[in-house]
């Protein structure tokens, strides 16, 4: 099946893979300030635990299948973590050490998430590095082997201040322990269309490069080494990680606050990450401020991939317009998906994306074309709009300005 990625070269696809993983991690940053405002630190902790435990086991198994590195040993656990929006390479600088099939360690040489919460004080650091990580790390490991456990050697609050590595953990597969069961949140998210969606295989013969990750663990995974078709497959899978995390966030928020509040918070989350990702992609792809640049950003924004799940069409035949079509994302646990927010009339996420290219741009709803649910023209006003609060709050994260380096 042809995709909008087909015309891109391998270096650009690899760049997008890095950006999709990092911005996927920041989906949590886009949502949690609104959870904190609604329910305080206890609500934030409980929702974060359910959010990650609901999504991570599902997409961990998906990426193993996509890159053909099935297994149940420590190296397989680590490979999955390298292609996980919960642990984007370099921003969350994991250093892995495989001792044998059942034993390993990892350190975080530096941790973007820690840089975000340390200024908030030790209570927030303990909340993240102890209360949230303990169950969510085990849930991630258990998706590969239910008898795997992750345990800290040391972790923040950092003592002495500025300690490097930021934390140090062991991973052990212990046949004597009871196998962990699938978390309830993962069972709920596993029933979604996103979890069960089969991404179409890219068209054409593959180019040079790796097509699997079935060899040894690579210390610093280089997406540039993968073939073009494999990168296209990865971009679709990473985009589904986005949707699974968003669905899991909504599920946890709804269970805490009810449906109306969850819709409001999730729409703010969508708006914040839509705009922040737009800013990062504009910079990474060296886009200008034309309608063609806006169209390219809309085409490549991970919130709207894979197109077989989330059908947003970009049309430059007469100016620039976008239309939302019926697709599996509509009705995926009704009211909960980002596509549902657009179908219900929310345009703030689209505005946040187009304004990442040109602050004068906005989306004005028009009559939907035949077969469409909603449609918008992209217009350019005389004066720039103020940055939305949702984007501004998300952009506080250190991930907003993080730069990747060649390794």
C-alpha positions as CSV (number, residue, x, y, z in Angstrom):
1,X,0.0,0.0,0.0
2,X,1.3,3.4,-0.9
3,X,1.9,5.9,2.0
4,X,2.9,9.5,2.3
5,X,6.3,8.2,3.4
6,X,7.1,6.6,0.0
7,X,8.7,9.7,-1.5
8,X,11.1,10.2,1.4
9,X,14.7,9.0,1.5
10,X,16.1,6.7,4.3
11,X,17.8,9.5,6.2
12,X,14.6,11.5,6.4
13,X,12.6,8.4,7.5
14,X,15.2,7.7,10.2
15,X,14.9,11.3,11.3
16,X,11.2,10.9,11.6
17,X,11.5,7.7,13.6
18,X,13.6,9.6,16.2
19,X,11.2,12.5,16.3
20,X,8.1,10.3,16.5
21,X,9.6,8.4,19.5
22,X,10.6,11.5,21.4
23,X,7.3,13.4,20.7
24,X,5.4,10.3,21.6
25,X,7.1,10.3,25.0
26,X,5.9,13.9,25.4
27,X,2.2,13.0,25.0
28,X,2.3,12.3,28.7
29,X,3.7,15.8,29.4
30,X,0.9,17.3,27.3
31,X,-1.8,15.6,29.4
32,X,-0.4,15.5,33.0
33,X,-0.5,19.3,33.8
34,X,-4.3,19.2,33.2
35,X,-4.6,16.0,35.4
36,X,-2.6,17.7,38.1
37,X,-4.8,20.7,38.0
38,X,-7.9,18.5,38.2
39,X,-6.9,16.1,40.9
40,X,-3.5,16.8,42.3
41,X,-0.4,14.6,42.5
42,X,-2.3,11.5,43.6
43,X,-4.5,11.5,40.5
44,X,-1.4,12.2,38.3
45,X,0.4,9.2,39.8
46,X,-2.6,6.8,39.5
47,X,-3.4,7.9,35.9
48,X,0.3,7.7,34.8
49,X,0.6,4.1,36.1
50,X,-2.6,3.0,34.4
51,X,-1.7,4.9,31.2
52,X,1.6,3.3,30.7
53,X,0.6,-0.2,32.0
54,X,-2.3,-0.1,29.6
55,X,-0.3,0.8,26.4
56,X,3.2,-0.5,26.9
57,X,2.5,-4.3,26.9
58,X,0.4,-3.9,23.8
59,X,2.9,-2.0,21.7
60,X,5.9,-3.9,23.0
61,X,4.5,-7.1,21.5
62,X,3.6,-5.3,18.3
63,X,7.1,-3.9,17.7
64,X,8.7,-7.3,18.3
65,X,6.5,-8.8,15.5
66,X,7.2,-5.8,13.2
67,X,11.0,-6.2,13.5
68,X,11.0,-10.0,13.9
69,X,12.9,-10.2,17.2
70,X,10.6,-12.6,19.0
71,X,12.0,-14.1,22.2
72,X,11.7,-14.1,26.0
73,X,15.2,-13.3,27.1
74,X,16.8,-10.1,28.6
75,X,18.2,-8.9,25.2
76,X,14.7,-9.1,23.7
77,X,13.3,-7.0,26.6
78,X,16.0,-4.4,26.0
79,X,15.4,-4.3,22.2
80,X,11.8,-3.6,22.8
81,X,12.7,-0.7,25.1
82,X,14.8,0.9,22.4
83,X,11.8,1.3,20.2
84,X,9.3,2.5,22.8
85,X,7.9,6.0,23.2
86,X,8.4,5.4,26.9
87,X,12.2,5.4,26.4
88,X,13.1,7.5,23.3
89,X,16.8,7.0,22.4
90,X,19.2,9.7,23.7
91,X,16.5,11.8,25.4
92,X,16.1,8.8,27.8
93,X,19.8,7.7,27.5
94,X,19.5,4.0,28.4
95,X,22.8,2.1,28.6
96,X,22.1,-1.7,28.4
97,X,24.3,-4.5,29.6
98,X,23.3,-8.1,28.8
99,X,25.0,-10.5,31.3
100,X,23.3,-13.6,30.1
101,X,19.9,-14.7,28.8
102,X,18.3,-14.2,32.2
103,X,20.3,-11.4,33.7
104,X,21.1,-7.8,32.7
105,X,21.4,-4.2,33.9
106,X,20.6,-0.8,32.5
107,X,21.6,2.7,33.5
108,X,20.2,6.0,32.5
109,X,23.3,8.1,31.7
110,X,20.9,11.0,31.5
111,X,17.1,11.2,31.8
112,X,14.9,13.8,30.1
113,X,12.0,12.9,32.3
114,X,14.1,13.5,35.4
115,X,15.2,16.9,34.1
116,X,11.5,17.8,33.8
117,X,10.5,16.9,37.3
118,X,13.6,17.7,39.4
119,X,12.8,21.4,39.5
120,X,9.4,20.5,41.0
121,X,11.0,18.9,44.1
122,X,11.7,15.5,45.6
123,X,8.0,14.6,46.1
124,X,7.5,14.6,42.3
125,X,10.8,12.8,41.7
126,X,9.8,10.0,44.1
127,X,6.4,9.9,42.5
128,X,7.9,9.3,39.1
129,X,11.1,7.3,39.9
130,X,9.6,5.1,42.6
131,X,5.8,4.9,42.6
132,X,5.3,5.0,38.8
133,X,8.3,3.2,37.5
134,X,8.1,0.2,39.8
135,X,4.9,-1.2,38.3
136,X,5.3,0.2,34.8
137,X,8.8,-1.2,34.3
138,X,7.7,-4.6,35.4
139,X,4.7,-4.4,33.1
140,X,6.9,-3.6,30.2
141,X,9.3,-6.5,31.0
142,X,6.5,-8.9,31.6
143,X,5.2,-8.3,28.0
144,X,8.2,-10.2,26.9
145,X,8.6,-12.6,29.8
146,X,6.1,-12.7,32.7
147,X,8.8,-13.9,35.1
148,X,11.1,-10.9,34.4
149,X,11.6,-8.3,37.1
150,X,13.3,-4.9,37.1
151,X,14.8,-3.7,40.4
152,X,16.7,-0.6,41.3
153,X,20.3,-0.5,42.5
154,X,20.0,3.2,42.9
155,X,17.6,5.9,41.6
156,X,16.6,9.5,42.2
157,X,16.3,11.6,44.2
158,X,20.0,12.0,43.2
159,X,22.4,11.8,46.1
160,X,24.9,13.4,45.7
161,X,23.1,16.1,43.6
162,X,23.7,15.7,39.9
163,X,24.6,12.0,40.3
164,X,25.5,10.2,37.0
165,X,24.2,7.8,35.9
166,X,20.8,9.1,37.0
167,X,19.7,5.6,37.9
168,X,20.8,1.9,37.7
169,X,18.6,-1.1,37.5
170,X,18.9,-4.9,37.3
171,X,16.7,-7.1,35.1
172,X,16.3,-10.8,36.1
173,X,14.2,-13.6,34.7
174,X,13.5,-15.7,37.8
175,X,11.8,-19.0,37.0
176,X,11.0,-19.5,40.7
177,X,8.6,-16.4,40.9
178,X,5.0,-16.3,39.9
179,X,4.3,-15.1,36.4
180,X,2.9,-11.6,36.3
181,X,-0.6,-11.5,34.8
182,X,-1.7,-9.0,32.1
183,X,-2.6,-5.7,33.7
184,X,-6.3,-4.9,33.7
185,X,-5.6,-1.7,31.8
186,X,-3.7,-3.6,29.1
187,X,-6.6,-6.0,28.7
188,X,-8.9,-3.1,28.1
189,X,-6.6,-1.3,25.7
190,X,-5.8,-4.7,24.0
191,X,-9.5,-4.8,22.9
192,X,-9.3,-1.6,20.9
193,X,-9.1,-1.4,17.2
194,X,-5.7,0.3,17.5
195,X,-4.3,-2.7,19.4
196,X,-5.5,-5.1,16.8
197,X,-4.9,-3.0,13.7
198,X,-2.8,-4.6,11.0
199,X,-0.6,-2.0,9.2
200,X,-0.4,-2.5,5.5
201,X,3.0,-3.6,4.1
202,X,4.8,-0.9,2.1
203,X,4.7,-1.2,-1.7
204,X,7.6,-2.3,-3.9
205,X,10.9,-4.0,-3.4
206,X,12.9,-3.1,-0.3
207,X,16.0,-0.9,-0.5
208,X,19.3,-1.7,1.1
209,X,19.4,-1.9,4.9
210,X,18.3,-4.1,7.8
211,X,14.8,-5.6,7.6
212,X,14.8,-7.1,11.1
213,X,16.4,-6.7,14.5
214,X,17.0,-10.4,15.0
215,X,20.7,-10.0,15.6
216,X,22.6,-9.0,18.7
217,X,21.5,-6.0,20.8
218,X,23.0,-2.8,19.5
219,X,24.1,-0.3,22.1
220,X,22.9,2.8,20.2
221,X,20.2,1.8,17.8
222,X,20.7,3.6,14.4
223,X,17.5,3.9,12.5
224,X,19.5,4.9,9.5
225,X,20.7,1.3,9.2
226,X,17.2,0.0,8.5
227,X,15.8,-0.4,5.0
228,X,13.3,2.0,3.6
229,X,10.3,-0.3,3.9
230,X,11.3,-1.3,7.4
231,X,11.4,2.3,8.4
232,X,8.0,2.9,6.9
233,X,6.7,0.0,8.9
234,X,8.3,1.4,12.0
235,X,6.8,4.8,11.5
236,X,3.4,3.3,11.3
237,X,4.0,1.2,14.5
238,X,5.4,4.2,16.4
239,X,2.3,6.2,15.4
240,X,0.1,3.4,16.8
241,X,2.1,3.6,20.0
242,X,0.9,7.3,20.1
243,X,-2.8,6.2,19.7
244,X,-2.5,3.4,22.2
245,X,-1.0,5.7,24.8
246,X,-3.7,8.3,24.2
247,X,-6.5,5.7,24.4
248,X,-5.0,4.4,27.7
249,X,-4.6,7.9,29.1
250,X,-8.3,8.6,28.3
251,X,-9.3,5.3,29.8
252,X,-7.5,6.1,33.1
253,X,-8.7,9.7,33.2
254,X,-12.3,8.7,32.5
255,X,-12.2,6.1,35.3
256,X,-10.9,8.8,37.7
257,X,-12.9,11.9,36.6
258,X,-15.8,10.7,34.4
259,X,-16.4,11.0,30.7
260,X,-17.0,14.8,30.3
261,X,-13.8,15.7,32.2
262,X,-11.8,13.1,30.3
263,X,-12.9,14.5,26.9
264,X,-11.9,18.0,28.0
265,X,-8.5,16.9,29.3
266,X,-7.8,14.6,26.4
267,X,-8.6,17.3,23.9
268,X,-6.2,19.6,25.7
269,X,-3.6,16.8,25.6
270,X,-4.1,16.3,21.8
271,X,-3.8,20.1,21.2
272,X,-0.6,20.4,23.2
273,X,1.3,17.5,21.7
274,X,0.0,18.3,18.2
275,X,1.5,21.8,18.4
276,X,4.8,20.8,20.1
277,X,5.3,18.0,17.5
278,X,4.6,20.4,14.7
279,X,7.3,22.8,16.1
280,X,9.9,20.0,16.3
281,X,9.1,18.6,12.9
282,X,9.2,22.0,11.3
283,X,12.7,22.5,12.7
284,X,13.9,19.0,11.9
285,X,12.5,19.0,8.3
286,X,13.6,22.6,7.7
287,X,10.2,23.7,6.6
288,X,9.3,27.3,5.6
289,X,6.0,29.1,6.1
290,X,4.1,28.3,2.9
291,X,0.9,26.4,2.5
292,X,2.9,23.6,0.9
293,X,5.0,23.5,4.1
294,X,1.8,23.3,6.2
295,X,0.5,20.5,3.9
296,X,3.8,18.6,4.3
297,X,3.6,18.9,8.1
298,X,0.0,17.7,8.2
299,X,0.9,14.8,5.9
300,X,3.8,13.7,8.1
301,X,2.4,14.4,11.6
302,X,2.3,11.1,13.5
303,X,-1.1,11.9,15.1
304,X,-2.6,11.1,11.7
305,X,-0.8,7.8,11.1
306,X,-1.1,5.1,10.1
307,X,-3.6,6.4,7.5
308,X,-5.2,2.9,7.5
309,X,-6.3,3.7,11.1
310,X,-6.7,7.5,11.1
311,X,-7.9,8.8,7.7
312,X,-7.0,12.5,7.4
313,X,-6.7,13.6,3.8
314,X,-4.7,16.7,2.8
315,X,-5.8,18.4,-0.5
316,X,-3.8,21.2,-2.2
317,X,-6.0,21.3,-5.4
318,X,-7.4,24.7,-4.5
319,X,-5.6,26.3,-1.6
320,X,-5.2,23.9,1.2
321,X,-7.9,21.8,2.9
322,X,-8.0,18.8,5.2
323,X,-10.8,16.3,5.6
324,X,-11.5,13.6,8.2
325,X,-12.9,10.4,6.7
326,X,-14.6,7.5,8.3
327,X,-11.9,5.1,9.6
328,X,-11.2,2.5,12.3
329,X,-10.1,5.3,14.7
330,X,-13.7,6.6,14.6
331,X,-15.6,4.6,17.2
332,X,-12.5,3.0,18.7
333,X,-14.1,2.8,22.2
334,X,-16.5,5.7,21.3
335,X,-15.5,9.2,22.3
336,X,-12.0,8.3,23.3
337,X,-9.8,8.5,20.3
338,X,-8.2,11.7,18.9
339,X,-10.1,11.1,15.6
340,X,-13.3,11.2,17.6
341,X,-12.4,14.6,19.1
342,X,-12.0,16.0,15.5
343,X,-15.2,14.3,14.4
344,X,-17.0,16.0,17.3
345,X,-15.9,19.4,16.1
346,X,-12.6,20.1,17.9
347,X,-10.3,22.1,15.7
348,X,-7.8,23.3,18.3
349,X,-5.4,20.4,17.6
350,X,-5.4,21.3,13.8
351,X,-4.9,25.0,14.6
352,X,-1.9,24.1,16.8
353,X,-0.3,22.1,14.0
354,X,-0.7,24.7,11.2
355,X,0.4,27.5,13.6
356,X,3.6,25.6,14.2
357,X,4.5,26.5,10.6
358,X,2.9,30.0,10.4
359,X,1.4,31.6,13.5
360,X,-1.1,33.4,11.2
361,X,-2.6,30.2,9.9
362,X,-5.9,28.7,11.2
363,X,-8.4,26.0,10.2
364,X,-11.9,27.0,9.3
365,X,-14.5,24.3,9.1
366,X,-16.3,23.9,5.8
367,X,-18.9,21.5,4.4
368,X,-17.5,18.0,4.4
369,X,-17.0,16.4,1.0
370,X,-18.9,13.3,-0.1
371,X,-17.8,10.4,2.2
372,X,-16.2,12.8,4.7
373,X,-17.1,13.5,8.3
374,X,-15.5,17.0,8.7
375,X,-13.4,19.3,6.6
376,X,-11.4,22.5,7.1
377,X,-9.8,25.1,4.9
378,X,-6.4,26.3,6.0
379,X,-6.5,30.1,6.0
380,X,-3.7,32.7,6.7
381,X,-4.7,35.8,8.6
382,X,-3.0,39.2,8.6
383,X,-1.8,38.9,12.2
384,X,-0.2,36.0,14.1
385,X,-2.3,34.3,16.8
386,X,-1.1,33.9,20.3
387,X,0.3,30.5,21.2
388,X,-2.3,28.3,22.8
389,X,-2.0,27.6,26.5
390,X,-2.0,23.8,25.8
391,X,1.0,24.1,23.6
392,X,2.8,26.5,25.9
393,X,2.3,24.1,28.9
394,X,3.7,21.2,26.9
395,X,6.6,23.2,25.6
396,X,7.9,23.6,29.2
397,X,9.3,20.1,28.9
398,X,13.1,19.9,28.1
399,X,12.1,17.6,25.2
400,X,10.8,20.6,23.3
401,X,14.3,21.8,22.5
402,X,16.2,18.5,22.8
403,X,18.7,17.9,20.0
404,X,19.8,14.5,18.8
405,X,23.4,13.8,18.1
406,X,25.2,11.4,15.8
407,X,26.6,8.4,17.6
